[in-house]
Amino acid sequence: MKMPDTLTHDEFLDTSGYLCPLPVYQAGQVLSRLASGQVLRLVTTDRGSLEDIPALARQRGDQLLAVEDHGATQHFWIRKNS
């Protein structure tokens, strides 16, 4: 995985304060609208997202570029592959 400070993103989604399944659902909606190769940066506060978002990327066939866990927040960079 690349280091997040070298990553750029095309869309930004902040789901802070929302619990599962909303971060996964909203991320899936945004990823569906992106063109192939574009990157979503996602911020969550639901610790379950550390498992749920990588699973979403795998199920969709997208590429999880990086994950940062800051304790109170989690940051994800996902490239749409399909």
N, C-alpha and C positions, 0 to 999 in steps of 0.2 A: 504494500500500500504506500502511496505517496504521503508525504507530510502535508498536513492541512495548510500550512502557510504558503505552499507552492500551488495550491489548488484554486481555481476560479470556479464560479458557478453562474448559471444562467437564470435560475429561479431560487428564491429564498422563501422558506416556510417556517414560521415560528408557531409551534403548537404548545408553547409553555402554558402550564395550568390544565391541560387536557389529559385525561387518562385513557388507556386502552378501551376501546379500539380506535378512538378518534385520531391519534397521530398516524397510525397505520392507514386508516381510511383516507385521510386528507393527503398524505404523501402519495398514495396510489392514484388519487385523482389528479394531482399535479403531474406526476410522472406520465400519466396517460396523455396529457396535453403537450408534453415536451416532444421535440423532434429527436430522432436517434442521434446519440452523441452528446446531447445537452446534459448538464449537470444540475441536480437539485441539491441545495444545502438545506438541511433540516435541523431545527433545534427543538428538543423536547425536554420535559421535566419529569416524565414518567420513566422510572428506572427499568420497567419492563420493556421499554423500547430498545434496550441494548440487545435483547434477543429477538424482539418482534420485527425491527427494521431490517436487520440482516436476513431474516426469514422472508420478508416481503421481497427484498431484492433478488434472492435466490428463486423464489416462486415465479417472479415476473421475468427472470432472465436478465436482470439489470446488474450492473457492476457496482459493488460497494467499494468506493475509492478510499475512504478514511472514516475513522470513528474517533472522537475525542470524548472522554468521560470526565467532566469537571465536577462530579459529585451531584450538585444541584441541577446541572444541565448536561445534556448529551447532544453532541453535534455529529451529524452524518453528512457525507458527500456521496451522492449516488448518480452514476452515469446511466442514462437510458440506453439500452442496447437494442431494443426491438422497435 
